[in-house]
Amino acid sequence: MAKVIYTVMSISTAHVPSIEADFGDVRVLPYEYGWVVFVTDPELGGCSDWLEPIMKVAFEINCTLIKFDSEDEVYAMFKDFELDPPKEVNDAD
């Protein structure tokens, strides 16, 4: 039986815009602490705009999977949605 080794890019769920984020037309598996995304060639399209820069890096470094996990690192090179301040609500009352 042949063994398969997967290379995983592991990053924080802070790089995902919301818990109901649209990943596009890529294969995504949710799990208790985040999501696992199968890497595809970003030139083929299919992934959401927010995911594209992450997918490009994962593809360039020959990863098979991207693991978004709540306990993983936040990287400055990718947008951090947790750091976006909440929008102010103006009461017209």
Buried (B, 14 or more C-beta within 10 A) or exposed (E): EEEEEEEEBBBBBBBBBEEEBEBBEBEBEEEEEBBBBBBBEBEEEBBBEBBBBBBBBBBEEEBEBBBBBEEBEEBEEBBEBEEEEEEEEEEEE
